Amino acid sequence: MSLKTMLTAMKGHFLPWHRLFTSYYEKILREECGYHGAQPYWDWTLDIPASKFVQSPIFDTTYGFGGNGLLVPVNTSNNEVPGRTGGGCVQDGPLVNMTVHLGPASSLARNDQCLRRDLAPDYAATYLSKDKLDTVMAQADYEWFARTMEGGPAWDDSQVHAGGHFGVGGTFGQMGDPFASPADPIFFLHHANLDRVWWSWQARDLGNRLRDISGPMVLQDWDNAQGGNVTLDFPLSLGYNGWDAKISDVMDIGDLCYSYDELY
C-alpha cells in the first residue's frame, strides 16, 4: 500500500479505516504467519499515571515489545513532544534488531533504519487517562465521539488517539510519525484498543449507533471547509493488499468475525 493511498483513505475517517486495517493485520497473521492466538489490545488506562507508564508490561523485555531508545538531546527549536525521554534505537527486548524500511516523514524511498522509541510518560498520562476516556465515551453522536478522541494539533488539546502514538513515539520514534507508525507493532495494540473504545461506545446504544457515522473527508477538517462529510458509502482501501471496503462494511465487528472480552 502506498503512503498516498493510506493517508487518503484515513481521511474518510480514521476509526473505520483502522478497524479495517487492524482486521486485515490479524487476517494476515493467521493465514500467512501461522498465528493462532487473538489480536491483543493495549488498555493504556491501566498504565497511568506517568510513573507506571514505563513499567507497563507492553514494554517488558521478555513478554512485551521492549522499551525505550537512548536519549536524543532535546532541541528547543523544534516542536517536540513534551517530556520525551528517548528517540534512539530500541535497546532491549525482541525488536532490538528489527529493520524499518520507510520514513522518516513522507519519504517514499526505501530507507532501512532501526526501530526507534521516544517514550513520553507525562504526555501519555495526560491523554490516556480514564477521565479523558470517560469524556470520549460521554459523547452523544459519532461526530463528537470521534472528534473528542482525535483532538486537535496542539499539545493541550484532547487527543486520546495521539496519546498512544506520541506517548510511545515521542518526537523521533516511528509511532509518532504518521507515515511510518505501523512499523512499531505496538501500533496495532493501540489501535485495537481504540477500536474497542469505539465498539464499547456503539454497544451502549447499538440501535442508534451501529449506523452512526460522520466526519470530514479531509483530516481534521471538522467544519467541512475543505471537503464534504463522509457517509456509509465512503470507500476504504488498503491499496495493493487488495482488501477494499465501504464504511458500512466495518460498522459491525460481528461482520468482521471478532469480538472483545471486555468493554468499557
Secondary structure, 3 states (H helix, E strand, C coil): CCHHHHHHHHCCCHHHHHHHHHHHHHHHHHHHCCCCCCCCCCCHHHHCCHHHHCCCHHHCCCCCCCCCEEECCCCCCCCCCCCCCCEEEECCCCCCCCEECCCCCCCCCCCCEECECCCCHHHHHHHCCHHHHHHHHCCCCHHHHHHHHHCCCCCCCCCHHHHHHHHHHCCCCHHHCCCCHHHCCHHHHHHHHHHHHHHHHHHCCHHHHCCCCCCECCCCCCCCCCCCECCCCCEECCHHHCCCEEHHHHCCHHHHCCCCCCCC
